Amino acid sequence: MKRIGIIFGGANSEHEVSCSSARSVASHLDPLRFVAVLIGIDRAGSWHRLESVEALADATDGTRFPDLDQVDVVFPALHGRFGEDGTVQGLLELARIPYVGCGVLSSALAMDKLLAQRLLELAGIQTIPTSAVTRATVADAVSLADALGYPVFVKPNRSGSSVGASRVESAESLAAAVALALEHDSTALIQTTIVGDEVALGVLQQLDGSLAVGAPLRIVTEDSTAFFDYTAKYTVGGGATLEVPAQIPDAATERLRELAILAFRTLDCEGLARVDFFLGADGTITINEVNTLPGLTAFSQYPRMWQAVGVSYTELLSRLIDRAVVAFTGEQSVVAISASAPGVTAPAGSI
């Protein structure tokens, strides 16, 4: 049996989401193949080997570096800064331990929305018109927002789960929204509001390196102008439902799949990613962002995309772990899980 080190928590605003992801991952690992080893990072950044996810809240006497002894593969169930941004990935590279998901560079690029946008634009993918301010240039926010036109969205450049993000209807609310975003990152983004359906696609890398795409997922809100915020994402009755497979035209589905794979390759991703788009009524597609460690809670989008095409959560985790070993060793001497479930779409020969 392989011992899977599940790293979770973190010294950031997505600590609780990470803990929820870790609970889900630990409880859905294949018990015939894997044993979970829980490694928590508390809010101060100290590391702990734990018997349960819940034990992290009261853990004391942590260490500056993790205890990775007798861990065969690491599954980083981390979101946000100091986990999804390449920092933990760099530590694992130094420790020479296989890990699930993207490497140092792609993790850092995807976490930095401005840098990712520039690369995606060069690849020919339409992005959201965006301006940025720092604490030193915050006085420019009003003119930048005016140029984009209200309503705008204001968010931290390097954050996720909609933490620190706001929908701003007028100049009177702009300063508070920018201040909130700057609490979470040194750069705040001001973005045009894109009118359209929010559609996400999950990309999964196979053992041979080829890519498969799960069922498209559409976020349906009670109010068409509602913001799919933290509450909507992670609570029951949060005002949004997830429609999967998304009821969108076949041509749009195919184009979204092509763009999701292009975005994955442009940022040099590995293992998995969730790629979020806006789909306009006229068929216009705009990329929102690429998530290299998407949420894995009971409410999360990525597992549901694969369940919709017949890939169970447990099988999905097994495939991610197997791919991590292959990527590290360059060998395919692991148990391959069949990906022949109906509905999975990928380039010829990749399933």
C-alpha positions as CSV (number, residue, x, y, z in Angstrom):
1,M,0.0,0.0,0.0
2,K,1.2,3.5,-0.7
3,R,1.1,6.1,2.0
4,I,-0.5,9.3,0.8
5,G,0.5,12.4,2.6
6,I,-2.5,14.8,2.5
7,I,-1.2,18.3,3.2
8,F,-4.0,20.7,4.2
9,G,-4.8,23.9,6.1
10,G,-2.4,26.7,5.4
11,A,-1.6,30.2,6.6
12,N,-4.0,31.9,4.4
13,S,-7.7,32.9,3.9
14,E,-8.6,29.5,2.4
15,H,-7.6,27.5,5.4
16,E,-11.1,26.1,6.1
17,V,-11.8,25.2,2.5
18,S,-8.5,23.3,2.4
19,C,-9.5,21.4,5.6
20,S,-12.8,20.5,3.9
21,S,-11.0,19.2,0.8
22,A,-8.6,17.2,3.0
23,R,-11.6,15.5,4.8
24,S,-13.1,14.5,1.4
25,V,-9.8,13.3,-0.1
26,A,-9.0,11.2,3.0
27,S,-12.4,9.6,3.2
28,H,-12.5,8.7,-0.5
29,L,-9.1,7.2,-1.0
30,D,-9.2,3.5,-2.2
31,P,-8.6,1.6,1.0
32,L,-7.2,-1.4,-0.9
33,R,-4.4,0.8,-2.4
34,F,-3.7,3.8,-0.1
35,V,-3.3,4.8,3.5
36,A,-3.8,8.5,4.4
37,V,-1.2,10.4,6.3
38,L,-2.5,13.7,7.5
39,I,-0.1,16.6,7.5
40,G,-1.6,19.9,8.6
41,I,-0.4,23.5,8.3
42,D,-1.8,25.7,11.1
43,R,-2.7,29.4,10.6
44,A,0.7,30.4,11.8
45,G,2.4,28.3,9.2
46,S,3.7,25.5,11.5
47,W,3.5,21.8,10.3
48,H,1.9,18.9,12.2
49,R,1.4,15.1,11.7
50,L,-2.1,14.5,12.8
51,E,-4.6,11.7,13.4
52,S,-7.5,13.7,12.0
53,V,-8.2,16.9,10.1
54,E,-10.1,18.3,13.1
55,A,-7.0,17.9,15.3
56,L,-5.3,20.7,13.5
57,A,-7.4,23.4,15.2
58,D,-5.9,22.6,18.6
59,A,-2.5,21.4,17.5
60,T,0.6,22.8,19.3
61,D,4.3,22.4,19.1
62,G,4.4,22.4,15.3
63,T,7.6,22.3,13.2
64,R,9.0,24.7,10.7
65,F,9.3,22.0,8.1
66,P,7.0,19.0,7.5
67,D,7.7,15.4,8.6
68,L,7.6,13.6,5.3
69,D,9.1,10.3,6.5
70,Q,7.4,7.2,5.1
71,V,5.3,9.2,2.7
72,D,5.2,7.8,-0.8
73,V,3.2,10.4,-2.6
74,V,1.9,13.8,-1.4
75,F,-1.6,15.0,-2.2
76,P,-1.6,18.8,-1.6
77,A,-5.3,19.5,-0.6
78,L,-4.3,23.2,-0.4
79,H,-5.8,26.3,-1.9
80,G,-4.5,29.8,-2.2
81,R,-1.2,31.4,-1.2
82,F,1.5,29.2,0.3
83,G,0.1,26.0,-1.1
84,E,-1.4,26.5,-4.5
85,D,1.2,29.0,-5.7
86,G,4.3,26.8,-6.1
87,T,5.7,27.2,-2.7
88,V,4.8,23.8,-1.3
89,Q,5.5,22.3,-4.7
90,G,9.0,23.6,-4.5
91,L,9.5,22.1,-1.1
92,L,8.4,18.7,-2.4
93,E,10.7,19.0,-5.4
94,L,13.6,19.5,-3.0
95,A,12.4,16.5,-0.9
96,R,12.2,14.4,-4.1
97,I,8.7,13.2,-3.3
98,P,6.0,12.7,-6.0
99,Y,3.0,15.0,-5.6
100,V,-0.3,15.4,-7.2
101,G,-0.9,18.4,-9.5
102,C,1.0,21.1,-11.2
103,G,4.7,21.9,-10.7
104,V,6.3,25.0,-9.3
105,L,6.2,27.2,-12.4
106,S,2.7,26.4,-13.6
107,S,1.3,26.7,-10.0
108,A,2.9,30.1,-9.6
109,L,1.7,31.3,-13.0
110,A,-1.9,30.2,-12.6
111,M,-2.0,31.8,-9.1
112,D,-1.0,35.1,-10.5
113,K,-4.0,36.1,-12.5
114,L,-2.3,39.0,-14.3
115,L,0.6,36.9,-15.5
116,A,-1.6,34.1,-16.5
117,Q,-3.8,36.5,-18.5
118,R,-0.9,37.7,-20.5
119,L,0.2,34.2,-21.5
120,L,-3.4,33.1,-22.3
121,E,-3.9,36.1,-24.5
122,L,-0.7,35.3,-26.4
123,A,-2.1,31.8,-26.9
124,G,-5.2,33.4,-28.5
125,I,-7.7,33.0,-25.7
126,Q,-9.9,35.9,-24.9
127,T,-9.5,37.2,-21.4
128,I,-11.4,39.7,-19.2
129,P,-10.4,43.4,-19.6
130,T,-8.5,44.1,-16.4
131,S,-6.6,46.9,-14.7
132,A,-4.6,46.6,-11.5
133,V,-3.6,48.8,-8.6
134,T,-1.2,48.4,-5.6
135,R,-1.1,50.3,-2.4
136,A,1.2,52.7,-4.1
137,T,-1.2,53.3,-7.0
138,V,-4.5,53.0,-5.3
139,A,-5.4,56.5,-6.2
140,D,-5.7,55.4,-9.8
141,A,-8.6,53.0,-9.0
142,V,-11.4,55.5,-9.7
143,S,-10.2,56.4,-13.2
144,L,-9.4,52.8,-14.1
145,A,-12.9,51.6,-13.0
146,D,-14.5,54.5,-14.9
147,A,-12.7,53.5,-18.0
148,L,-13.9,49.9,-17.7
149,G,-17.5,50.9,-16.8
150,Y,-19.6,49.8,-13.9
151,P,-20.4,47.4,-12.5
152,V,-16.9,46.0,-12.0
153,F,-15.4,43.2,-10.0
154,V,-12.5,43.8,-7.7
155,K,-10.5,40.9,-6.4
156,P,-7.0,40.1,-5.1
157,N,-4.5,39.1,-7.9
158,R,-3.4,36.0,-6.0
159,S,-6.2,34.4,-4.2
160,G,-9.1,32.0,-4.8
161,S,-12.5,30.8,-3.7
162,S,-13.7,34.4,-4.2
163,V,-12.0,35.5,-0.9
164,G,-11.6,39.2,-0.9
165,A,-13.6,39.7,-4.1
166,S,-16.5,42.1,-4.5
167,R,-19.0,43.3,-7.2
168,V,-18.9,47.0,-7.3
169,E,-21.9,48.9,-8.7
170,S,-20.6,52.5,-8.4
171,A,-17.6,54.7,-7.5
172,E,-18.9,55.2,-4.0
173,S,-18.3,51.5,-3.2
174,L,-14.9,51.2,-5.0
175,A,-12.5,52.3,-2.3
176,A,-13.9,49.7,0.2
177,A,-13.7,46.9,-2.3
178,V,-10.1,47.8,-3.3
179,A,-9.1,48.0,0.4
180,L,-10.6,44.5,1.0
181,A,-8.7,43.0,-2.0
182,L,-5.5,44.6,-0.8
183,E,-5.9,42.9,2.6
184,H,-5.4,39.6,0.7
185,D,-2.7,40.5,-1.8
186,S,-0.4,43.3,-2.7
187,T,-2.2,43.8,-6.0
188,A,-5.9,44.4,-6.6
189,L,-7.6,43.7,-9.9
190,I,-10.4,45.7,-11.4
191,Q,-12.3,43.8,-14.0
192,T,-15.1,44.4,-16.5
193,T,-18.3,42.5,-15.7
194,I,-18.7,39.8,-18.3
195,V,-22.4,39.0,-19.1
196,G,-22.9,35.3,-19.7
197,D,-23.1,31.9,-18.1
198,E,-20.2,30.7,-15.9
199,V,-19.1,27.4,-17.3
200,A,-16.2,25.4,-15.9
201,L,-14.4,22.4,-17.3
202,G,-12.2,19.9,-15.6
203,V,-9.0,18.7,-17.3
204,L,-7.4,15.5,-16.2
205,Q,-4.0,14.2,-17.4
206,Q,-3.8,10.5,-18.2
207,L,-0.9,8.2,-17.4
208,D,0.5,8.7,-20.9
209,G,0.4,12.5,-20.6
210,S,-2.6,12.9,-22.8
211,L,-5.6,15.1,-21.6
212,A,-9.2,14.3,-21.0
213,V,-12.0,16.7,-20.2
214,G,-15.0,15.9,-18.0
215,A,-18.5,17.1,-18.4
216,P,-19.0,20.9,-18.6
217,L,-20.5,22.5,-15.5
218,R,-22.7,25.6,-15.5
219,I,-23.3,27.7,-12.4
220,V,-26.9,28.7,-12.1
221,T,-27.8,31.5,-9.7
222,E,-31.2,32.5,-8.5
223,D,-30.5,36.0,-9.7
224,S,-28.8,36.4,-13.1
225,T,-26.7,39.3,-11.7
226,A,-25.7,37.5,-8.5
227,F,-22.1,37.1,-7.6
228,F,-20.9,33.5,-7.2
229,D,-19.1,34.3,-4.0
230,Y,-17.6,32.3,-1.1
231,T,-20.9,31.6,0.5
232,A,-22.5,30.4,-2.7
233,K,-19.5,28.1,-3.4
234,Y,-19.2,26.4,0.0
235,T,-22.5,26.4,1.7
236,V,-25.8,24.6,1.2
237,G,-28.5,27.0,0.1
238,G,-25.8,29.5,-1.0
239,G,-27.9,30.8,-3.8
240,A,-26.4,28.8,-6.6
241,T,-26.8,25.3,-8.1
242,L,-24.4,23.4,-10.3
243,E,-25.8,22.1,-13.6
244,V,-23.7,19.2,-14.8
245,P,-23.6,18.4,-17.6
246,A,-24.2,22.0,-18.6
247,Q,-27.2,22.5,-20.9
248,I,-25.3,24.5,-23.5
249,P,-25.0,24.1,-27.3
250,D,-22.8,21.2,-28.5
251,A,-20.7,23.6,-30.6
252,A,-20.0,25.7,-27.5
253,T,-19.1,22.6,-25.5
254,E,-16.6,21.4,-28.1
255,R,-15.0,24.9,-28.3
256,L,-14.8,25.2,-24.5
257,R,-13.1,21.8,-24.3
258,E,-10.5,22.9,-26.9
259,L,-9.8,26.1,-25.0
260,A,-9.6,24.3,-21.7
261,I,-6.9,22.0,-23.1
262,L,-5.1,25.0,-24.7
263,A,-5.1,26.9,-21.4
264,F,-3.8,23.8,-19.6
265,R,-0.9,23.4,-22.0
266,T,-0.2,27.2,-22.2
267,L,0.4,27.3,-18.5
268,D,2.3,24.0,-18.6
269,C,-0.1,22.4,-16.1
270,E,0.3,18.8,-14.8
271,G,-2.2,16.3,-13.4
272,L,-5.4,18.4,-13.1
273,A,-6.9,21.8,-13.5
274,R,-10.3,23.4,-13.5
275,V,-10.7,26.0,-16.2
276,D,-13.4,28.6,-15.7
277,F,-15.1,30.5,-18.6
278,F,-17.9,32.9,-19.3
279,L,-20.1,31.9,-22.2
280,G,-22.0,34.8,-23.8
281,A,-25.5,34.5,-25.3
282,D,-23.9,35.2,-28.7
283,G,-21.4,32.3,-28.2
284,T,-18.5,34.5,-27.2
285,I,-16.1,32.7,-24.8
286,T,-14.0,34.5,-22.3
287,I,-11.6,32.7,-19.9
288,N,-11.8,33.7,-16.3
289,E,-9.0,31.7,-14.7
290,V,-7.2,28.4,-14.4
291,N,-7.4,26.6,-11.0
292,T,-4.5,24.2,-10.5
293,L,-5.8,22.8,-7.2
294,P,-9.6,23.1,-7.5
295,G,-11.8,22.6,-4.4
296,L,-12.4,18.9,-3.5
297,T,-15.2,19.4,-0.9
298,A,-18.5,17.7,-1.0
299,F,-19.9,20.7,-2.9
300,S,-16.9,21.2,-5.3
301,Q,-17.2,21.4,-9.0
302,Y,-14.2,19.2,-10.1
303,P,-15.3,15.9,-8.7
304,R,-18.9,16.4,-10.0
305,M,-17.6,17.0,-13.5
306,W,-16.1,13.5,-13.5
307,Q,-18.9,11.8,-11.6
308,A,-21.2,13.0,-14.4
309,V,-19.2,10.9,-16.9
310,G,-19.0,7.8,-14.8
311,V,-15.7,8.4,-13.0
312,S,-16.3,8.1,-9.2
313,Y,-14.5,10.3,-6.7
314,T,-12.4,7.4,-5.5
315,E,-11.4,6.5,-9.0
316,L,-10.6,10.1,-9.8
317,L,-8.2,10.3,-6.8
318,S,-6.6,7.1,-7.8
319,R,-5.9,8.4,-11.2
320,L,-4.4,11.6,-9.9
321,I,-2.1,9.7,-7.6
322,D,-1.1,7.3,-10.3
323,R,-0.3,10.2,-12.7
324,A,1.8,11.8,-9.9
325,V,4.0,8.7,-9.7
326,V,4.3,8.4,-13.5
327,A,5.3,12.1,-13.8
328,F,7.9,11.7,-11.1
329,T,9.4,8.4,-12.2
330,G,8.7,8.6,-15.9
331,E,7.4,5.0,-15.7
332,Q,3.9,3.6,-16.1
333,S,4.5,0.7,-13.6
334,V,1.4,1.6,-11.5
335,V,-2.1,0.3,-11.5
336,A,-3.9,2.0,-14.3
337,I,-7.5,2.9,-13.8
338,S,-9.7,2.5,-16.8
339,A,-11.0,5.8,-18.2
340,S,-13.4,4.4,-20.7
341,A,-16.4,5.7,-18.9
342,P,-19.1,7.1,-21.3
343,G,-19.1,10.8,-21.8
344,V,-15.4,11.5,-21.2
345,T,-14.1,13.6,-24.1
346,A,-10.4,13.7,-25.0
347,P,-8.1,13.7,-28.0
348,A,-8.0,10.4,-29.9
349,G,-6.0,7.7,-28.1
350,S,-6.0,9.5,-24.7
351,I,-8.6,7.4,-22.9
